[in-house]
Amino acid sequence: MASYDYRCRECDQVFTVQRAMSDVAMLVRCPAGHEDVARVWSAVAVTGAAAAPAPAGGCCGGGCCG
């Protein structure tokens, strides 16, 4: 299930509809029953941490091993 935000052009209410991605094209009505709605596009927030790659260690591969 995905969440889709809409704004009603008649009453200006913003609301969220949850439905399968395959059903996104189906008719949407605002909570007041109006059908003249427009999809509201919003940015996706991606959070997380980044780390530097682990330092290479030793001299293996440089000709000093074995």
QUIRA-V300200 format. One record per residue. N is the residue number from 0. SS is DSSP state (2 for helix, 1 for strand, 0 for the rest). OMEGA is omega in whole degrees, -180 to 180 (* if undefined). Layout:
n,ss,omega
N,SS,OMEGA
N,SS,OMEGA
This chain:
n,ss,omega
0,0,178
1,1,178
2,1,180
3,1,179
4,1,179
5,1,173
6,1,178
7,1,180
8,0,-179
9,0,-178
10,0,176
11,0,179
12,0,174
13,1,-178
14,1,-178
15,1,177
16,1,175
17,1,179
18,1,178
19,0,180
20,2,179
21,2,-179
22,2,-174
23,0,-178
24,0,-179
25,0,180
26,0,178
27,0,175
28,0,176
29,0,-180
30,0,178
31,0,176
32,0,180
33,0,-179
34,0,-177
35,0,-177
36,1,178
37,1,178
38,1,177
39,1,-180
40,0,180
41,0,179
42,0,177
43,0,178
44,0,177
45,0,-180
46,0,179
47,0,-180
48,0,176
49,0,180
50,0,176
51,0,178
52,0,180
53,0,180
54,0,177
55,0,-177
56,0,175
57,0,-178
58,0,180
59,0,-176
60,0,180
61,0,176
62,0,-178
63,0,180
64,0,170
65,0,*
